[in-house]
Amino acid sequence: MLTQPPEFMGCALSLAKLALGYTSPNPAVGAVIVKEGIIVGLGYTQPPGSAHAEVMALLQAGEKARGATMYVSLEPCCYFGRTPPCTQAIIEAGISEVHVAMLDPNPLVSGKGLEELEKAEIKIYLGEYEEKAREINEAYIKFITTGLPFVTAKFAMSLDGKIATRNGDSKWISSDEARKYVHNLRHTIDAIMVGANTVIIDNPRLTARGGCGKGGRTKLQPIRVIVDGKGRTPVSAQIFKQPGKTIIAIAKPTPKKKVRAFTEAGAELMELSSVEGIIDLAELMAEIGRRQITSILVEGGSTLLGYLFDQNLVDKVVIFISPIIIGGEKAKTPVGGEGVSRIMESFQLKQIRVEKIGDDVLVSGYVSRR
């Protein structure tokens, strides 16, 4: 297996990003076909059950694909699922070289797709821009290898680490630009999760707004997951009036009266184990994974975020820091829970990214223990 820096892989990665939010539980993949230095085919993964990126690019290229080179952000699949294997389509089209950013961690594919192409005497180049390719499909990678969703914790805070005043006022800590960024982020994930207190205090809509998605395509709203062990969410809340599905994670057994009220409001109940009304979050994540929900954006509140960190269930953080100071000992901080007893036990961010969004500073990174 050869390695060589592919010239057109950056384009394939950009195409893969266009597929984010439309392909789950499948990966978001981009493909480019090049012949004599000219792009003759472009494609990205279509919704589940539809064509994959490689097939889309091959359809556009037509006969020009024979003897051409393909650049693809993820190893082509080699098994029959909802669609035929992409390796078969690549071989039949007469592609002579395939550049792949990363192997597919799916055990049904991992390495086997490239082996099949090599047997057909197609040259393989592997590994260019692998880190960027892994970031695009970070949720898919975790889900396909563990069966669990990829969890991103998002919050906005002041310079002194507050998410609201002592009276609970939090609108708006972040800038308009930051909120637009969050809506774009919501377009790429499967579910938004909050605790019951956030619904009671803020009465949010928890929808992805600002258009119907990239390229004018329509997309279902993210699933709303409300962690509400005691069933305190008011049925008059805005979330029940929005398009899309709402799931209430509640402690079992749930009183019949609450079951009826939430069902009539349009919610689906997920009854889970609990201790003193506190939901077993590990069980919740496992159940979410079984429903093929691959990515979750947790938007508060501090109690829920604290429990998630306490149980090592957060994979990534996205933090907006606003240039304001709120002050006050009773003003809430973003992460509650028990926390760590020693600094050396604290969580640390890896692969940190810092950028300016409007007047705010965005800090993101992957969570690990020190």
GIDA-V642288 format. One line per field, one symbol per residue. phi: phi as a letter, one per 20 degrees, with the letter a starting at -180 (. if undefined). psi: psi as a letter, one per 40 degrees, with the letter a starting at -180 (. if undefined). burial: I if it has 9 or more other C-alpha atoms within 8 Angstrom, else O. Layout:
BEGIN
phi=???
psi=???
burial=???
END
This chain:
BEGIN
phi=.ecbfffdfgfffffgffegnddgeffeccccdcclndfdbcacgeggndfegfffffffflffffnedddcfbgffccedfcfffgffffffnfeccdcfbfefggfdhnfffgffffemefdccofmfffffffdfffffffecmdfeddecbdbfgemddaffenfcddfeegffffgffffffedebdcbefgfffeelfelcednoeofmmfebffgfeddebgemefffefggfdefoecddecfeeeggffgffffffoededecfbclneffffffffffffemeebcdedpeffffffffgdlddebcccddefccemofeffdfcemfmeecgfeffcedlfccbecmeedddcreebef
psi=hihhhhdeddddddddddeheeeheiihiiihhhhfehhehiiihiiheaiidddddddddbeedheihhhheihiifihbdiihdddddddefhdihhhdiihehdedhdddddddddefhhhhhehfdddddddfddddddddeeiihhhhhihiidffieiideehehhdiiddddddddddddeidihhiidddddddfidfihifieiieeiiiiiihhhhhgdefehheeiddeeiiiihhhhihiihhdddddddddeeihhghiiihfehihddddddddddefhehhhhfiadddddddddefehdiihhhhifihdihdehiidhbadaidideeiiihifhhhihhbeihhhiiihii.
burial=OOOOOIOOIOIIIIIIIOIIIIIIIOIIIIIIIIIOOOIIIIIIIIIIOIIIIIIIIIOIIOOIIIIIIIIIIIIIIIOOOOOOIIIIIIIOIIIIIIIIIIIIIIOOIIIIIIOIIIOOOIIIIIIIIIOOIIOIIIIIIIIIOOIIIIIIIIIIIIIIOIIIIIOOOOOOIIIOOIIIOOIIOIIIIIIIIIIIOIIIOOIIOOIIOOOIIOOOOOIOIIIIIIIIIOOOIOOOIIIIOOOIIIIIIIIOOIOOOIIOIIIOOIIIIOIIIIOOOIIIIOIIIIOIIIOOIIIIIIIIIIIIIIIIIIOOIIIIIIIIIIOOOIOOOOIIIIIIIOOOOOOOIIOOIOOIOOOOIIOIIIIIIIIIOO
END
